[in-house]
Amino acid sequence: MYFTSAAATLLLGASFATAAPCSKQRTFYNGTCTAETVTIRKEWRNLAESEQASYLEAVNCLMELPANTSLSGVTNRFSDLQATHRDKTNATVNGVFVGDIIHSVGQFLPWHRWYIYAHEVMLRDQCNYTGPLPWWDEAKDADTGNAFSSPMWSADAFGGNGTGSDLCVVDGAFANHTEHIGPGLANTDYCLDRSWDNEWAVESANSTSVKNCTRHNDYETFWQCMVAEKSTHKGIHTAVGGLMGDKDTSPGDPIFFLHHNYVDRIWWQWQTANPDSRMYDMSGTTFNTTYLTVEGIDAPDVATASLDYVINIADILPDVIIGDVMNVQNGLLCYDYDY
């Protein structure tokens, strides 16, 4: 098991909500992660109404707490997460601007796994949230032909599509919310916006599309499939539109975290379908040289994404290495999914 000292320190201070895991799912408990301590992440529809309300309240709590990083544009604790994401999509390596180091790279999935966990830790430790971390079953909805049929899009939850010329979200827990980071690299005041494209969502997120990725036997082809234009990951970002379609600042829409929790679930299920070969399978370059080639810039040495590659989430959580987050039941992480 790969386990950094910083990760071990974090584990000792972390708090978790626990629930009985699904008995039909194979488990990979290690260290302090056991059947008694594992946290079960639940599809939004499987949360009790009180849990849904508590989750939305906790997210709003983060939006009301002061920022705790020095990143550009931050105004509250929730925006620390958003700014961290933008910082990693505009990164410098060895003094050379290389752009995005968290998408279309080998560390795409493990980086976002640690990032989602950072969000969970903030909700629990700073806003006293004790319920399950929710995810959105996108294939379930896409397969019906209406990708936006989940009750999570209601006025009682995350609100619906944007309206008016600015496509602002005017209902739900984040109605008329003002963003301060973005669009892109700008820091301006604008609304949380959405611009749904149901056809694109259905084509990208249906169960056949997911199976097209999970049929691959090695991580390299799996993650490449997961970042394709019409993959569940990128397709839903595009289909929700508005802020979710902005690669730099998309975490400003709270839907981002349910979406990426679902993406993480797909990866975890892929890993556990053949754990002997997939649990610690890692590959891919650590940054995309396309930008440098177009700009005629000499690229620094391109490292391969390995289990020793360091994942950084600004100052929100301690650095870990990819190997620390490959098994989500290794003791540092300790969760499973309800199905």
C-alpha positions as CSV (number, residue, x, y, z in Angstrom):
1,M,0.0,0.0,0.0
2,Y,1.3,3.5,-0.9
3,F,0.9,5.9,2.0
4,T,2.7,9.2,2.5
5,S,3.3,10.5,6.0
6,A,1.2,13.6,5.3
7,A,-1.7,11.4,4.2
8,A,-1.4,9.4,7.4
9,T,-1.5,12.6,9.5
10,L,-4.6,13.8,7.7
11,L,-6.3,10.5,8.3
12,L,-6.0,10.8,12.0
13,G,-7.9,14.1,12.0
14,A,-10.5,13.3,9.5
15,S,-14.2,12.8,10.3
16,F,-16.5,10.4,8.5
17,A,-20.1,9.6,8.2
18,T,-20.6,5.8,8.2
19,A,-23.2,3.5,6.9
20,A,-23.5,-0.2,6.0
21,P,-21.9,-1.0,2.6
22,C,-23.9,-2.8,0.0
23,S,-23.3,-6.5,0.6
24,K,-23.2,-7.3,-3.1
25,Q,-20.2,-5.2,-3.8
26,R,-16.7,-6.6,-3.3
27,T,-14.7,-4.6,-0.7
28,F,-11.0,-3.9,-0.4
29,Y,-10.7,-2.7,3.2
30,N,-7.2,-2.0,4.5
31,G,-5.8,-0.2,7.6
32,T,-8.4,1.6,9.5
33,C,-11.1,1.3,6.8
34,T,-13.5,-1.4,7.8
35,A,-17.1,-2.3,7.3
36,E,-17.8,-0.3,10.5
37,T,-16.0,2.9,9.3
38,V,-16.6,3.0,5.6
39,T,-18.6,5.9,4.2
40,I,-21.3,5.1,1.6
41,R,-21.7,7.7,-1.2
42,K,-25.3,7.8,-2.4
43,E,-27.0,8.7,-5.6
44,W,-29.0,11.9,-5.0
45,R,-32.3,10.1,-5.2
46,N,-31.3,7.7,-2.5
47,L,-30.7,10.5,0.1
48,A,-33.5,11.2,2.5
49,E,-35.1,14.6,2.1
50,S,-33.4,15.7,5.3
51,E,-30.0,14.6,4.0
52,Q,-30.6,16.4,0.7
53,A,-31.5,19.6,2.6
54,S,-28.5,19.2,4.9
55,Y,-26.1,18.8,2.0
56,L,-27.4,21.9,0.2
57,E,-27.1,23.8,3.5
58,A,-23.5,22.7,4.0
59,V,-22.5,23.8,0.4
60,N,-24.1,27.2,1.1
61,C,-22.2,27.2,4.4
62,L,-18.9,26.9,2.5
63,M,-20.0,29.8,0.3
64,E,-20.4,32.0,3.4
65,L,-17.1,31.1,5.1
66,P,-14.1,33.3,4.4
67,A,-11.5,32.1,1.8
68,N,-8.4,30.5,3.2
69,T,-6.1,30.5,0.2
70,S,-4.2,33.3,-1.5
71,L,-5.3,32.2,-5.0
72,S,-6.6,34.9,-7.4
73,G,-10.2,35.8,-7.2
74,V,-11.2,33.9,-4.0
75,T,-14.0,35.4,-1.9
76,N,-15.1,32.4,0.2
77,R,-14.2,28.9,1.2
78,F,-16.1,27.3,-1.7
79,S,-14.2,29.5,-4.1
80,D,-10.9,28.2,-2.8
81,L,-11.8,24.9,-4.5
82,Q,-12.8,26.7,-7.7
83,A,-9.6,28.7,-7.8
84,T,-7.5,25.6,-7.1
85,H,-9.1,23.9,-10.2
86,R,-8.3,27.0,-12.3
87,D,-4.8,27.1,-11.0
88,K,-4.2,23.5,-12.1
89,T,-5.6,24.2,-15.6
90,N,-3.0,27.0,-16.0
91,A,0.1,25.5,-14.5
92,T,3.8,26.2,-14.8
93,V,6.3,23.3,-14.8
94,N,10.0,24.1,-14.3
95,G,9.4,27.7,-15.2
96,V,7.5,26.9,-18.4
97,F,3.8,27.5,-18.7
98,V,2.3,24.2,-19.8
99,G,-1.4,24.8,-19.2
100,D,-3.7,22.1,-18.0
101,I,-2.2,19.4,-15.8
102,I,-5.5,17.9,-14.5
103,H,-7.4,17.0,-17.8
104,S,-6.3,14.9,-20.7
105,V,-3.4,13.6,-18.6
106,G,-2.7,10.4,-16.7
107,Q,-3.4,12.0,-13.3
108,F,-6.9,13.3,-14.4
109,L,-8.8,10.6,-12.4
110,P,-6.6,10.4,-9.3
111,W,-6.3,14.2,-9.0
112,H,-10.1,14.6,-9.1
113,R,-10.5,11.8,-6.7
114,W,-8.4,13.7,-4.1
115,Y,-10.2,16.9,-5.1
116,I,-13.7,15.4,-4.4
117,Y,-12.4,14.2,-1.1
118,A,-11.1,17.7,-0.3
119,H,-14.6,19.0,-0.8
120,E,-16.0,16.3,1.5
121,V,-13.5,17.1,4.2
122,M,-14.4,20.8,4.0
123,L,-18.1,20.0,4.2
124,R,-17.7,17.8,7.3
125,D,-15.0,19.7,9.2
126,Q,-16.0,23.2,8.5
127,C,-19.8,23.0,8.0
128,N,-20.6,20.0,10.2
129,Y,-22.1,17.9,7.4
130,T,-22.7,14.3,8.5
131,G,-24.6,12.8,5.6
132,P,-23.6,10.9,2.5
133,L,-21.7,12.5,-0.3
134,P,-24.1,12.5,-3.2
135,W,-23.5,11.5,-6.8
136,W,-25.6,11.7,-10.0
137,D,-26.5,8.6,-12.0
138,E,-26.1,10.2,-15.4
139,A,-26.6,7.1,-17.4
140,K,-29.9,6.3,-15.6
141,D,-31.3,9.6,-16.8
142,A,-29.6,9.7,-20.3
143,D,-31.1,6.2,-21.0
144,T,-34.6,7.7,-20.6
145,G,-34.0,10.3,-23.3
146,N,-34.2,13.1,-20.8
147,A,-30.8,13.6,-19.2
148,F,-32.2,16.3,-16.9
149,S,-35.1,14.4,-15.4
150,S,-33.5,13.9,-12.0
151,P,-35.3,15.7,-9.1
152,M,-31.9,17.2,-8.2
153,W,-32.7,19.8,-10.9
154,S,-35.8,20.9,-9.1
155,A,-36.4,24.2,-7.2
156,D,-36.0,22.2,-4.0
157,A,-32.4,21.2,-4.9
158,F,-29.8,22.5,-7.3
159,G,-32.2,24.5,-9.5
160,G,-32.8,24.0,-13.2
161,N,-31.7,25.4,-16.5
162,G,-30.6,29.0,-16.9
163,T,-33.2,31.6,-18.0
164,G,-33.1,35.0,-19.7
165,S,-30.4,36.5,-21.8
166,D,-27.7,35.7,-19.3
167,L,-28.9,32.1,-18.7
168,C,-28.9,32.7,-14.9
169,V,-30.1,30.0,-12.5
170,V,-33.0,31.6,-10.7
171,D,-34.4,28.8,-8.6
172,G,-33.0,26.2,-6.2
173,A,-30.6,26.4,-3.3
174,F,-28.1,28.5,-5.4
175,A,-30.6,30.8,-7.1
176,N,-29.2,34.1,-8.2
177,H,-25.8,33.1,-6.9
178,T,-23.0,35.5,-7.9
179,E,-19.7,34.1,-9.2
180,H,-16.5,36.0,-8.8
181,I,-13.9,33.7,-10.4
182,G,-14.0,33.5,-14.2
183,P,-15.1,33.2,-16.9
184,G,-11.8,31.6,-17.8
185,L,-8.9,33.6,-16.3
186,A,-11.0,36.7,-15.6
187,N,-12.2,37.7,-12.1
188,T,-15.6,39.3,-12.7
189,D,-19.0,39.3,-11.1
190,Y,-21.5,37.2,-13.0
191,C,-24.3,34.7,-12.3
192,L,-24.3,31.0,-12.0
193,D,-25.5,30.1,-15.5
194,R,-26.5,26.9,-17.3
195,S,-27.5,26.2,-20.9
196,W,-28.7,22.6,-21.2
197,D,-28.2,20.5,-24.4
198,N,-30.2,17.4,-23.8
199,E,-29.3,15.8,-27.1
200,W,-25.6,16.1,-26.3
201,A,-26.1,14.8,-22.8
202,V,-28.1,11.7,-23.9
203,E,-25.5,10.9,-26.6
204,S,-22.5,11.3,-24.2
205,A,-23.8,9.9,-21.0
206,N,-25.9,6.9,-21.9
207,S,-25.0,3.5,-20.5
208,T,-23.6,2.4,-23.9
209,S,-21.2,5.3,-23.9
210,V,-20.0,4.3,-20.4
211,K,-19.5,0.7,-21.3
212,N,-17.5,1.8,-24.3
213,C,-14.9,3.1,-21.8
214,T,-15.2,0.4,-19.1
215,R,-14.7,-2.4,-21.7
216,H,-11.0,-1.4,-21.9
217,N,-8.6,-3.6,-19.9
218,D,-5.8,-1.1,-19.3
219,Y,-5.7,2.3,-17.6
220,E,-4.2,4.1,-20.6
221,T,-7.0,3.4,-23.0
222,F,-9.6,3.7,-20.2
223,W,-8.7,7.2,-19.2
224,Q,-8.2,8.3,-22.8
225,C,-11.8,7.2,-23.4
226,M,-13.0,9.0,-20.3
227,V,-11.7,12.3,-21.5
228,A,-12.9,12.1,-25.1
229,E,-15.1,14.8,-26.5
230,K,-18.3,12.7,-26.2
231,S,-17.4,10.9,-23.0
232,T,-19.6,11.0,-19.9
233,H,-17.1,13.3,-18.3
234,K,-16.6,16.0,-21.0
235,G,-20.0,15.5,-22.5
236,I,-21.9,16.4,-19.4
237,H,-19.7,19.4,-18.8
238,T,-20.7,20.6,-22.2
239,A,-24.3,19.6,-22.0
240,V,-25.0,21.3,-18.7
241,G,-23.3,24.3,-20.2
242,G,-22.7,27.7,-18.7
243,L,-20.3,27.6,-15.9
244,M,-20.0,23.8,-16.1
245,G,-18.8,24.2,-19.6
246,D,-15.8,26.4,-18.5
247,K,-12.9,24.0,-18.0
248,D,-11.1,26.5,-15.7
249,T,-13.9,27.4,-13.3
250,S,-16.6,24.7,-13.6
251,P,-16.4,23.7,-9.9
252,G,-18.3,27.0,-9.2
253,D,-21.5,25.1,-10.1
254,P,-22.2,22.8,-7.2
255,I,-23.4,20.2,-9.7
256,F,-19.7,19.7,-10.6
257,F,-19.1,17.6,-7.5
258,L,-22.0,15.2,-8.1
259,H,-20.8,14.8,-11.7
260,H,-17.2,14.1,-10.7
261,N,-18.3,11.8,-7.9
262,Y,-20.1,9.8,-10.6
263,V,-16.9,9.8,-12.8
264,D,-15.0,8.5,-9.8
265,R,-17.5,5.8,-9.3
266,I,-17.1,4.6,-12.9
267,W,-13.3,4.5,-12.3
268,W,-13.7,2.6,-9.0
269,Q,-16.0,0.1,-10.6
270,W,-13.6,-0.4,-13.5
271,Q,-10.7,-0.9,-11.0
272,T,-12.6,-3.4,-8.9
273,A,-13.8,-5.4,-11.9
274,N,-10.3,-6.7,-12.2
275,P,-8.4,-5.5,-9.2
276,D,-5.2,-7.6,-9.7
277,S,-4.4,-5.7,-12.9
278,R,-6.3,-2.5,-12.5
279,M,-6.2,-1.4,-8.9
280,Y,-2.8,0.2,-9.2
281,D,-2.6,0.6,-13.0
282,M,-1.4,4.1,-13.8
283,S,0.0,5.7,-17.0
284,G,-0.1,8.7,-19.3
285,T,1.9,11.9,-19.5
286,T,1.6,14.5,-16.8
287,F,0.9,17.4,-19.1
288,N,-0.4,17.9,-22.6
289,T,2.2,19.2,-25.0
290,T,-0.4,20.4,-27.6
291,Y,-0.3,24.0,-26.3
292,L,3.4,24.1,-26.3
293,T,3.7,22.7,-29.8
294,V,1.2,25.3,-31.2
295,E,3.0,28.1,-29.5
296,G,6.4,26.8,-30.6
297,I,7.7,26.5,-27.0
298,D,10.2,23.9,-26.0
299,A,8.5,21.6,-23.6
300,P,10.2,20.7,-20.3
301,D,10.8,17.0,-19.7
302,V,7.4,15.3,-19.7
303,A,7.1,12.9,-16.7
304,T,5.0,9.8,-16.9
305,A,2.1,9.7,-14.5
306,S,3.2,7.1,-11.9
307,L,2.2,6.0,-8.5
308,D,4.8,8.4,-7.1
309,Y,3.4,11.5,-8.9
310,V,2.5,14.2,-6.3
311,I,-1.1,15.4,-6.2
312,N,-1.4,19.0,-4.9
313,I,-4.7,20.7,-4.0
314,A,-3.3,24.1,-3.1
315,D,-3.2,24.4,0.8
316,I,-6.6,22.7,1.2
317,L,-5.3,19.2,1.9
318,P,-1.7,17.9,2.3
319,D,0.0,16.6,-0.8
320,V,-0.3,12.9,-1.5
321,I,1.0,10.7,-4.2
322,I,-1.2,8.9,-6.8
323,G,-0.5,5.6,-5.1
324,D,-2.2,6.9,-1.9
325,V,-5.6,7.3,-3.6
326,M,-5.8,4.3,-5.9
327,N,-7.7,2.2,-3.4
328,V,-10.5,4.2,-1.9
329,Q,-10.7,1.8,1.0
330,N,-7.0,1.9,2.0
331,G,-7.5,3.8,5.3
332,L,-6.6,7.2,4.0
333,L,-9.7,7.1,1.9
334,C,-12.6,5.0,3.2
335,Y,-15.7,5.0,1.0
336,D,-17.9,3.0,-1.3
337,Y,-21.0,3.6,-3.4
338,D,-24.5,2.5,-2.7
339,Y,-24.6,0.7,-6.1
